[in-house]
């Protein structure tokens, strides 16, 4: 089976190119505008930058 490595390389290339050609979907992570804290919105209005903390469910505060 001398062609095994060549076929494996060709198959890997085809899979890689196919994966790169598939359009990437946009992340649907934007929160509802009513749920954004007023201090974060004020920071964004001031200089388009804001620092905020994210709490994960199930973690102690």
N, CA, C and O atoms as a Tinker XYZ file with bonds, in Angstrom:
   244  protein
     1  N      0.829000   -1.192000    0.000000    73     2
     2  CA     0.000000    0.000000    0.000000    64     1     3
     3  C      0.877000    1.260000    0.000000    63     2     4     5
     4  O      0.877000    1.993000    0.989000    81     3
     5  N      1.595000    1.522000   -1.040000    73     3     6
     6  CA     2.464000    2.705000   -1.076000    64     5     7
     7  C      1.699000    4.010000   -1.237000    63     6     8     9
     8  O      2.245000    5.080000   -0.967000    81     7
     9  N      0.468000    3.941000   -1.665000    73     7    10
    10  CA    -0.293000    5.163000   -1.916000    64     9    11
    11  C     -1.065000    5.642000   -0.687000    63    10    12    13
    12  O     -1.736000    6.673000   -0.738000    81    11
    13  N     -0.972000    4.909000    0.401000    73    11    14
    14  CA    -1.747000    5.243000    1.593000    64    13    15
    15  C     -1.399000    6.629000    2.135000    63    14    16    17
    16  O     -2.299000    7.402000    2.464000    81    15
    17  N     -0.133000    6.949000    2.231000    73    15    18
    18  CA     0.259000    8.252000    2.768000    64    17    19
    19  C     -0.168000    9.380000    1.840000    63    18    20    21
    20  O     -0.612000   10.434000    2.297000    81    19
    21  N     -0.033000    9.158000    0.537000    73    19    22
    22  CA    -0.437000   10.189000   -0.419000    64    21    23
    23  C     -1.955000   10.409000   -0.361000    63    22    24    25
    24  O     -2.426000   11.546000   -0.356000    81    23
    25  N     -2.699000    9.322000   -0.319000    73    23    26
    26  CA    -4.161000    9.462000   -0.253000    64    25    27
    27  C     -4.595000   10.103000    1.053000    63    26    28    29
    28  O     -5.545000   10.886000    1.078000    81    27
    29  N     -3.908000    9.777000    2.134000    73    27    30
    30  CA    -4.232000   10.380000    3.430000    64    29    31
    31  C     -3.957000   11.880000    3.405000    63    30    32    33
    32  O     -4.739000   12.663000    3.944000    81    31
    33  N     -2.849000   12.285000    2.780000    73    31    34
    34  CA    -2.522000   13.709000    2.673000    64    33    35
    35  C     -3.534000   14.434000    1.794000    63    34    36    37
    36  O     -3.941000   15.553000    2.110000    81    35
    37  N     -3.940000   13.809000    0.699000    73    35    38
    38  CA    -4.934000   14.421000   -0.187000    64    37    39
    39  C     -6.266000   14.569000    0.539000    63    38    40    41
    40  O     -6.908000   15.617000    0.460000    81    39
    41  N     -6.678000   13.528000    1.242000    73    39    42
    42  CA    -7.937000   13.577000    1.986000    64    41    43
    43  C     -7.893000   14.650000    3.066000    63    42    44    45
    44  O     -8.873000   15.369000    3.263000    81    43
    45  N     -6.777000   14.766000    3.762000    73    43    46
    46  CA    -6.627000   15.807000    4.785000    64    45    47
    47  C     -6.726000   17.194000    4.161000    63    46    48    49
    48  O     -7.358000   18.084000    4.730000    81    47
    49  N     -6.114000   17.386000    3.009000    73    47    50
    50  CA    -6.194000   18.664000    2.310000    64    49    51
    51  C     -7.603000   18.994000    1.877000    63    50    52    53
    52  O     -8.045000   20.135000    2.014000    81    51
    53  N     -8.317000   18.009000    1.355000    73    51    54
    54  CA    -9.700000   18.236000    0.913000    64    53    55
    55  C    -10.584000   18.615000    2.097000    63    54    56    57
    56  O    -11.398000   19.533000    1.996000    81    55
    57  N    -10.428000   17.919000    3.208000    73    55    58
    58  CA   -11.234000   18.220000    4.398000    64    57    59
    59  C    -10.904000   19.618000    4.927000    63    58    60    61
    60  O    -11.801000   20.349000    5.348000    81    59
    61  N     -9.629000   19.987000    4.907000    73    59    62
    62  CA    -9.229000   21.311000    5.382000    64    61    63
    63  C     -9.806000   22.407000    4.501000    63    62    64    65
    64  O    -10.353000   23.386000    5.009000    81    63
    65  N     -9.692000   22.254000    3.194000    73    63    66
    66  CA   -10.228000   23.265000    2.274000    64    65    67
    67  C    -11.745000   23.348000    2.400000    63    66    68    69
    68  O    -12.303000   24.446000    2.386000    81    67
    69  N    -12.411000   22.222000    2.522000    73    67    70
    70  CA   -13.866000   22.236000    2.676000    64    69    71
    71  C    -14.271000   22.937000    3.971000    63    70    72    73
    72  O    -15.265000   23.662000    4.002000    81    71
    73  N    -13.504000   22.723000    5.031000    73    71    74
    74  CA   -13.807000   23.386000    6.301000    64    73    75
    75  C    -13.604000   24.885000    6.227000    63    74    76    77
    76  O    -14.328000   25.641000    6.876000    81    75
    77  N    -12.628000   25.329000    5.444000    73    75    78
    78  CA   -12.379000   26.762000    5.313000    64    77    79
    79  C    -13.392000   27.442000    4.384000    63    78    80    81
    80  O    -13.634000   28.644000    4.502000    81    79
    81  N    -13.971000   26.687000    3.477000    73    79    82
    82  CA   -14.928000   27.269000    2.529000    64    81    83
    83  C    -16.331000   27.419000    3.119000    63    82    84    85
    84  O    -17.129000   28.215000    2.625000    81    83
    85  N    -16.630000   26.670000    4.155000    73    83    86
    86  CA   -17.947000   26.755000    4.791000    64    85    87
    87  C    -18.051000   28.110000    5.482000    63    86    88    89
    88  O    -17.185000   28.455000    6.286000    81    87
    89  N    -19.094000   28.884000    5.184000    73    87    90
    90  CA   -19.210000   30.201000    5.824000    64    89    91
    91  C    -19.401000   30.070000    7.328000    63    90    92    93
    92  O    -20.125000   29.198000    7.808000    81    91
    93  N    -18.748000   30.941000    8.046000    73    91    94
    94  CA   -18.833000   30.929000    9.497000    64    93    95
    95  C    -20.053000   31.726000    9.942000    63    94    96    97
    96  O    -20.319000   32.803000    9.408000    81    95
    97  N    -20.777000   31.219000   10.890000    73    95    98
    98  CA   -21.966000   31.893000   11.398000    64    97    99
    99  C    -21.573000   32.928000   12.447000    63    98   100   101
   100  O    -20.603000   32.747000   13.183000    81    99
   101  N    -22.325000   33.993000   12.503000    73    99   102
   102  CA   -22.084000   35.035000   13.494000    64   101   103
   103  C    -22.514000   34.542000   14.875000    63   102   104   105
   104  O    -23.497000   33.813000   15.005000    81   103
   105  N    -21.786000   34.937000   15.876000    73   103   106
   106  CA   -22.129000   34.557000   17.247000    64   105   107
   107  C    -23.381000   35.307000   17.686000    63   106   108   109
   108  O    -23.499000   36.514000   17.474000    81   107
   109  N    -24.285000   34.602000   18.282000    73   107   110
   110  CA   -25.533000   35.190000   18.748000    64   109   111
   111  C    -25.431000   35.424000   20.253000    63   110   112   113
   112  O    -26.170000   34.820000   21.032000    81   111
   113  N    -24.521000   36.296000   20.655000    73   111   114
   114  CA   -24.267000   36.476000   22.078000    64   113   115
   115  C    -24.697000   37.840000   22.602000    63   114   116   117
   116  O    -24.502000   38.128000   23.783000    81   115
   117  N    -25.269000   38.676000   21.766000    73   115   118
   118  CA   -25.646000   40.017000   22.213000    64   117   119
   119  C    -26.839000   39.923000   23.169000    63   118   120   121
   120  O    -27.851000   39.306000   22.836000    81   119
   121  N    -26.724000   40.527000   24.349000    73   119   122
   122  CA   -27.830000   40.480000   25.299000    64   121   123
   123  C    -28.952000   41.437000   24.894000    63   122   124   125
   124  O    -28.769000   42.323000   24.059000    81   123
   125  N    -30.068000   41.239000   25.484000    73   123   126
   126  CA   -31.192000   42.141000   25.286000    64   125   127
   127  C    -30.782000   43.528000   25.796000    63   126   128   129
   128  O    -30.246000   43.622000   26.901000    81   127
   129  N    -31.013000   44.612000   25.036000    73   127   130
   130  CA   -30.561000   45.935000   25.468000    64   129   131
   131  C    -31.077000   46.347000   26.853000    63   130   132   133
   132  O    -30.420000   47.126000   27.543000    81   131
   133  N    -32.219000   45.847000   27.259000    73   131   134
   134  CA   -32.757000   46.175000   28.571000    64   133   135
   135  C    -32.001000   45.510000   29.710000    63   134   136   137
   136  O    -32.156000   45.909000   30.864000    81   135
   137  N    -31.183000   44.501000   29.408000    73   135   138
   138  CA   -30.462000   43.777000   30.441000    64   137   139
   139  C    -29.060000   44.323000   30.689000    63   138   140   141
   140  O    -28.371000   43.840000   31.588000    81   139
   141  N    -28.621000   45.310000   29.923000    73   139   142
   142  CA   -27.286000   45.881000   30.103000    64   141   143
   143  C    -27.342000   46.905000   31.234000    63   142   144   145
   144  O    -28.190000   47.798000   31.234000    81   143
   145  N    -26.438000   46.769000   32.190000    73   143   146
   146  CA   -26.406000   47.659000   33.341000    64   145   147
   147  C    -26.145000   49.101000   32.900000    63   146   148   149
   148  O    -25.434000   49.334000   31.922000    81   147
   149  N    -26.709000   50.045000   33.605000    73   147   150
   150  CA   -26.585000   51.464000   33.248000    64   149   151
   151  C    -25.142000   51.949000   33.319000    63   150   152   153
   152  O    -24.734000   52.787000   32.514000    81   151
   153  N    -24.359000   51.433000   34.275000    73   151   154
   154  CA   -22.959000   51.872000   34.375000    64   153   155
   155  C    -22.144000   51.387000   33.183000    63   154   156   157
   156  O    -21.236000   52.085000   32.730000    81   155
   157  N    -22.456000   50.206000   32.674000    73   155   158
   158  CA   -21.761000   49.701000   31.484000    64   157   159
   159  C    -22.133000   50.551000   30.276000    63   158   160   161
   160  O    -21.268000   50.904000   29.473000    81   159
   161  N    -23.414000   50.880000   30.143000    73   159   162
   162  CA   -23.852000   51.729000   29.031000    64   161   163
   163  C    -23.221000   53.114000   29.104000    63   162   164   165
   164  O    -22.885000   53.699000   28.075000    81   163
   165  N    -23.058000   53.641000   30.322000    73   163   166
   166  CA   -22.427000   54.945000   30.473000    64   165   167
   167  C    -20.959000   54.879000   30.059000    63   166   168   169
   168  O    -20.453000   55.804000   29.423000    81   167
   169  N    -20.281000   53.804000   30.411000    73   167   170
   170  CA   -18.893000   53.629000   29.994000    64   169   171
   171  C    -18.757000   53.501000   28.492000    63   170   172   173
   172  O    -17.806000   54.013000   27.902000    81   171
   173  N    -19.707000   52.818000   27.873000    73   171   174
   174  CA   -19.687000   52.690000   26.415000    64   173   175
   175  C    -19.954000   54.025000   25.736000    63   174   176   177
   176  O    -19.346000   54.328000   24.709000    81   175
   177  N    -20.842000   54.814000   26.287000    73   175   178
   178  CA   -21.160000   56.119000   25.692000    64   177   179
   179  C    -19.986000   57.077000   25.822000    63   178   180   181
   180  O    -19.806000   57.962000   24.984000    81   179
   181  N    -19.191000   56.905000   26.864000    73   179   182
   182  CA   -18.087000   57.830000   27.109000    64   181   183
   183  C    -16.951000   57.637000   26.110000    63   182   184   185
   184  O    -16.514000   58.605000   25.488000    81   183
   185  N    -16.466000   56.414000   25.941000    73   183   186
   186  CA   -15.308000   56.213000   25.060000    64   185   187
   187  C    -15.376000   54.906000   24.267000    63   186   188   189
   188  O    -14.340000   54.416000   23.816000    81   187
   189  N    -16.535000   54.348000   24.091000    73   187   190
   190  CA   -16.749000   53.087000   23.368000    64   189   191
   191  C    -16.028000   51.901000   24.004000    63   190   192   193
   192  O    -15.810000   50.883000   23.346000    81   191
   193  N    -15.661000   52.024000   25.267000    73   191   194
   194  CA   -15.038000   50.924000   25.995000    64   193   195
   195  C    -15.718000   50.807000   27.347000    63   194   196   197
   196  O    -16.097000   51.809000   27.953000    81   195
   197  N    -15.866000   49.592000   27.808000    73   195   198
   198  CA   -16.469000   49.385000   29.119000    64   197   199
   199  C    -15.879000   48.130000   29.742000    63   198   200   201
   200  O    -15.567000   47.167000   29.041000    81   199
   201  N    -15.728000   48.145000   31.049000    73   199   202
   202  CA   -15.272000   46.981000   31.789000    64   201   203
   203  C    -16.452000   46.455000   32.591000    63   202   204   205
   204  O    -17.135000   47.213000   33.279000    81   203
   205  N    -16.682000   45.166000   32.499000    73   203   206
   206  CA   -17.772000   44.584000   33.265000    64   205   207
   207  C    -17.401000   43.150000   33.607000    63   206   208   209
   208  O    -16.573000   42.530000   32.940000    81   207
   209  N    -18.024000   42.638000   34.652000    73   207   210
   210  CA   -17.764000   41.290000   35.115000    64   209   211
   211  C    -18.908000   40.397000   34.678000    63   210   212   213
   212  O    -20.063000   40.823000   34.637000    81   211
   213  N    -18.581000   39.163000   34.355000    73   211   214
   214  CA   -19.584000   38.183000   33.957000    64   213   215
   215  C    -19.653000   37.111000   35.031000    63   214   216   217
   216  O    -18.637000   36.522000   35.402000    81   215
   217  N    -20.846000   36.864000   35.522000    73   215   218
   218  CA   -21.044000   35.810000   36.509000    64   217   219
   219  C    -21.568000   34.568000   35.789000    63   218   220   221
   220  O    -22.532000   34.640000   35.026000    81   219
   221  N    -20.935000   33.454000   36.035000    73   219   222
   222  CA   -21.370000   32.207000   35.445000    64   221   223
   223  C    -22.330000   31.519000   36.403000    63   222   224   225
   224  O    -22.191000   31.613000   37.622000    81   223
   225  N    -23.294000   30.836000   35.835000    73   223   226
   226  CA   -24.252000   30.137000   36.670000    64   225   227
   227  C    -23.561000   29.022000   37.442000    63   226   228   229
   228  O    -22.723000   28.304000   36.898000    81   227
   229  N    -23.912000   28.887000   38.690000    73   227   230
   230  CA   -23.367000   27.821000   39.518000    64   229   231
   231  C    -22.065000   28.154000   40.206000    63   230   232   233
   232  O    -21.498000   27.302000   40.889000    81   231
   233  N    -21.573000   29.376000   40.045000    73   231   234
   234  CA   -20.338000   29.765000   40.722000    64   233   235
   235  C    -20.688000   30.659000   41.909000    63   234   236   237
   236  O    -21.626000   31.454000   41.841000    81   235
   237  N    -19.934000   30.526000   42.987000    73   235   238
   238  CA   -20.221000   31.378000   44.146000    64   237   239
   239  C    -19.852000   32.834000   43.862000    63   238   240   241
   240  O    -18.930000   33.112000   43.095000    81   239
   241  N    -20.577000   33.751000   44.483000    73   239   242
   242  CA   -20.327000   35.172000   44.260000    64   241   243
   243  C    -19.386000   35.736000   45.290000    63   242   244
   244  O    -19.067000   36.924000   45.250000    81   243
